[in-house]
């Protein structure tokens, strides 16, 4: 096993002044001892520097930085069980609550892969250990509500949805630490399990019971609407959320925008954001937000959207190009409105999928809006670029995907006969432009002209 190159405590303490802590890249293979040592060192760095007087200290977790450290690939199987045991030894008799809940969260994430019951117990221990403190902005400063969702999901996996709901309602109604609720991941479990009606009933119960103590949270829950969650042919790997299908526009056909989200590629994760910037456009467009299929843990972490070029390598049942085309066909055949043209919208990790889809030997989509993404010509079928339309946008100070990728994309695609517009803005990665909604509308206007 390759030994892990640990930072000295002094170096770690200096680096801990920035969040997240920048730890060195360690080549695989690695194992339980590596993870446990890194967790101990991370805690020492956090405790030494960042926890004192930091309003956002609870967002600094052992899990967050270690997942980045290992590119999201925590040890699995027996190594995960061994790591969970070793990590628990970091906690001593007089350890502060801040260490205990962070260690228990890490144990829960490790055990989630191998033992649902023990994972649930670990997350519940993390919830129990979390300190009772007052926050000026609980939704941003506290991590308690995230831990609660983790614990509820783990309990669901271990003993079922009834026990999970009972746990959530007990904590929400009687635990004073529960001051915010961000249910996106929980919502995804309900929707992918075909339990949309049950989710809505849960929201209604929580909204009613929380109204006296947390009126803002209750008001948000009372306004919750179950998204239009669909799948192609009932295939659970071909999930997508539709925005605007219920918008009544008399005698007005609309265009379709198929969205390939960045990050982990999950539709539920980005639904609210897409809804925010797309809502003013729903009289003209229907949006379909795809959810990236997961074929393996390695694939989900390293190559979110599997294109036809990598289908065999990642043992994917279908590539994203096929998925996108099928969604367009599915909506054309099922919506009670006429769909004219179809376009792609992708950012960050979704960008390569949009490039590959528009450059495939198919005319389903007229153009693509690609934001803040890499461009790798050797992974694309450029012989189909002639006549394709691309609106590219990129922040000049993007430290995640350098501006050179967008410039290379423009140069390469134009040489192959594509129409390309590149907008460079003063900002960083992703939606760092002055007005994301205006950028989306401008891009779609150009693509559809």
N, C-alpha and C positions, 0 to 999 in steps of 0.2 A: 504494500500500500504506500502510495506516495506521501511522505510526511508533509504536514501542513506548515507553511511558513508563517509563524505567528508574529504579529507586531509586538514591539515592546510596549509596556503599559504607558510609558511616557508618550510615545508616538500615537498610541490609540487615544490617549486623553486629548491630545491636540486635535486629532481628526474628529473627535466626537463633538467638537464645537460646531460642526456643520452637520446637518441631517439630510440623508442618512449617513452613518459612518462609512467612510470609504475603506473597505478591507481589500487585501490583495487577492488577485485571482489565483485559485489553486487548481491545478490540473487534476482531472480524474485519473485513477480512482481515489476516492476518499471514503471515510467511514465514520462510525459512531464516535470514536475517540476524537477525531478531527472536529466534528460538530460540537461535542461537549466542551472541548477546549475553547473553541471559538465563542460559544455561548457565555462561558465564564469570563472570557476577556472582554466581550462586548458589554456585559453587565458592569464590570469594573470601570470601563471607560464611561459608560452612562452615569453611573453613580458618582464618579469622580468629578464630572464636568457638567453634564446637561440637565440633571434632575433638580438641581437647586435653583429655585426661582424661575423655572421655565414654564410659562403658561401652557405650552403645548407638549409637555414632557411625556404625557401618556400616549402620544402618537409614536414615541420612540420605543420600539419593541425589539425583543430579541429575534422574533420571527421575521419581521420585515427585512432587517439587514442581512440575516443569514440566508434568506431565500435569494436576495440579490447576489450575495456572496457566492452562492453555489449555482447561480443562474436558475434558481427555482427548483433544482433537482435535489431535494433532501433525500437522505438514505431511505431505502425501502426494505420491506421484508424483515428479516431477522436483525439487520443493521438498524432499522428504525426502532425496533423494540429495545435493542441494546442502547441506542442513543438516548431513548426516552428514560431509561434507567440511569444512565450516566448523568444526564442533564439534571435529574432530580437531586443528585448529590451536591449540586451547587448551593441548594438551600440549606442553611444551617439553623440551629435552634433559635438564634436571635435575628434571623434575616428579616428585613423590612417587607411589608406587604407589597411594595413596588417590585421587588424581586420575585416574590412568590407567584404573583399572577402572571408575570411575564414567562417564568419557567413553566408554569402549568399550561399556558397557551401553547408554548413550543412543544411540550409533551403531547398536547391534544392534536396538534397538526401532524406530528410524527405517527401517533397511534391511529389516526384517522385512516391510515393506509393499510393497517393490519388487524385492528381490533376495535370495532365500533363501540362496544360497551366501555372499554377502558378509555377510549378517546372521549366519550361523553363524560365519564367521571373526571377526566383531566380538565376539560373545559368548565365543568361545573365547579371544580376546585378553584379555577382561575376567577370565575364569577364571585365565589364566596370570599376570596382573598382581596378582591379589589377594594381599595379604601373608599370611605364615604367622605367625599370632599365637595365643596361648592365650586362651580365653574360659571364664569360669566357667559360663556358660549358653549354649553354642553355638547352640542352636535359636532363642534370642531375640536374642542379641547379634551373631552373625555373619550376614552376608548371602551367604556363600560357597555354601551349599547351594541357595539360590534361584537364584544365577547358574548353578550346574551344571544345574539343571532347565531354565533358559532356553536354555543351550547345547545340551542334549540335544534339546529340542524343535526348535530351529533346525536342528540337524544332521539330524533326522528329516525336516524339510521339504525340506532341500537334497539329501540323498542316501539317505534311507530309514531304516526302523526298525532294520535290522541294524547299520548304522553308529552309530545313536543308542545302542543297547544296549551296543555295544562300548565306546563312549566313557564311558557311565555306569559300567559295571563296572570299567573301568580306573581312573577317578578314585576311585570308592568304595573299591576294594581297595588302591590304592597311594599315594594322595595324603593326607598327614597332615592337611591342612586340612579334609578331609571328616569332620565330627564330628556331623552331624545330617542328617536326611533327611525332607523334607516333600513327598511326591510327589503332592499333590492335582491339580495342573495336568497332570502327566504321566499320572496315572490317567485323567483326563478324555479325553486324546487316545487312549489305548488303548481305552477303553470306547466312545467314539463311532466308533472305527474297527472295532469288532467284534472286538477282540483281547483279550478278557477272559482267556482261557486262557493266552495268551502273557504277559500281565501277571502272573498268578499264578505262572507259572514263573520270571519275572524276580525276583519277591519271594523265592521259595524259594532261588534261587541266591545272591542278595545276603545273605539271612539266614544262610545257611551260611558264606559267605566272610567276613562281618563279625563273626561270633560271637567270635573271639579278641580283636579290637581294640575293637569297639563292641558289647558284649553287649546294652546297652539297645536300641540301634537294631535289632540282629538279632532281639531278642525281639519288638519291635513288628512287624517284617516277617513273622515266623513266624506271628503271630496275624492277619495281614491276611486279610480275606475280601472277595471280589469282590462289590460291591453288586448288588442285583437291578435291573439297568439295563434299561429297556424303552422302546419307542416305540409310538405309536399307528399301527397299520397299516403299520409299517415305515418311517414317515416320519422322516428324520433331524432334521427341525425340531420334532418332537413327542416329545422325550425326557423321561423322568422316572425317578426312583429310588423303589423301593417298600421300605418298612420294615414288617416284621411279617407278611408273607404266608406265611412258613414257620412261624409260631408255631402250635403245635397246641393248640386250645382245643375240647374236646369239646362238640358240640351248643350252641355259643355263637356266634351271629352277632355281627359287629362293625360298628362305624361306620367310615366312611372320612373321613380328613382330608387334603384336598388342600392342599399347602403351596406358597405363592408367595414365594420368598426375597427378601430385600432386597438391597442392594448391586448386584452385577452380575446377580443373578437366576439364577446357575448352580447346578444341583443338586449337582454334585461339590464346589463351593466350600463349601457349607453342610451337606453330608451328616453329617459327624461331629458338628456342633453339634446338629442336629435329632435325630440318633440318641441323643445324650446326654440330651436332655430328654424324648424320646418313649419311650425303652426301657421305663421303668416302666409305661407305658400300653398296651403292645402286646397285652395280653390282652383289651383292650376296643376297640382301634382299629387300623386299618391306615393307614399314612401314605404318601402319594404326593408326592414332592418334584419339582415341575416345574422344567424348565430353560428359561429365557427364550430364545426364538428370536432370532437376530440377523438383521435385514433390511438393515442398513447400519451403518457405523461411527458415523455421527451419531446414529442411533436408539439404538444400544447404549449410548452415553454419556449421552444426554439424556432418553430415554424407554424405560426398560428393558422394561416390559411394555406392548405395544401393544394397546390396547382397541379395540373396534369404532368408537368415536368418532374414533379417529386412524388407522384401518387404511389409508384412502386416502392420507392425508398421508405416511405412512411406507412406502407401497407394500408392505404386509404381506400375505402370502398368506392368513393367517387371524388373527383376533383372539384374545386370551388367553381370553375368555369361552368361545369354541368349544373351545379346547384343553382347558380345565378340564373342561368337560362330557364331552368325548370320553374323557378319562382315567378319569373316573368310570364311564362306560359300558364302557370297555375292561376295567376291573378287575371290574366286576360280571359280565362275560361270560367272564372267563378264570380267576379265582381259584377254588380248590377250597374255598371257604367262602362263607357268605352275608354280604352287605353290607347293612346296614340303612340308616341315614341317612348323609348326606354333609355335611361342613362344610368351610369354608375357613379357613386360617391364613396370615396374611401380616404382614410387618413392613416398615417404611421404604418403599423403592421398590416393594415388592410390594403395599402398601396400596391404591393406586388401582385395581389390577387386581382385588383382592378386592371392593372396593365395586362396581365395574362389573359383575362377574360375578353377585354376589348381587342386584343391582338390575336385572338383565336380565329379559326376559319368559320365564322358565323356572323350574321348581321343582326342579332337580337338587339344589340345596344348601339346607339348612335354616337355616344361619346362618354367621356369619364372626367370627373373632377377629382384630382388626386392632390391631397394636402400632406406636406411634411413626411414624405416617404423616400425610401431608398429606391434606386433604379439600377437593375443589373441586366444589361443587354444580353449577356450570355445565357440568361434563363428565360428569354422571351422569343417568340416566333415572329420576328420582325418583318417577314415577307408579307404579312397581312396589314402592315401599318398604313399603306397608301390609302388616303381618304379618311382615316380615322381622326377623331377630334379629341384633343386633350386640353383641359384647363388645369394648369399646375400652379400650386401656391406654396410658398416656403418662407419661413422666417430667416432673415440673414444671420441672426445670432443663434440659430438652432444648434444646440450642443449634442442632440441625440441623432438627428439625421442631417448631415452637413448640407449647406446650400448647393454644393457641387453636384449632388445627386439630381436635383431638379434641373440644373443647367445642362448636365450631361443628357438627361432625358429629352429636353427640348432639342438639343443639337442632333442627337441620334435619331429621334423620331421624325424630325423635319427632313433629314437626309433621306429617310425612307418614304417620304411623301405624305406624312401626317400633318394635320393642321394643329399647331400648338400655341397656346398662350401661357406665358409664365408671369405670375405676379409675385414679386419679392416685397416683403414687408419688414419693417423694423421690429423684430420680436424673436421669441424663442420657438420652442417645439409646439406642434399641434395648433390649437385654436388661440394663438397669441396675437392674432391680428386685431385691429381696432374694433371691428364689428363682424362677428362670425355669421350672423344672419344675413347681413348685406353681402358678405363674400359668397355665401351659398347662392343667394339669388342672382348675383352678377354672373357667377360661373354657369348656372343653369340657363340663364338668358342667352349667354354666348353659345353654349352647346346646342341649344334648341333653335337657333336662328336659321 
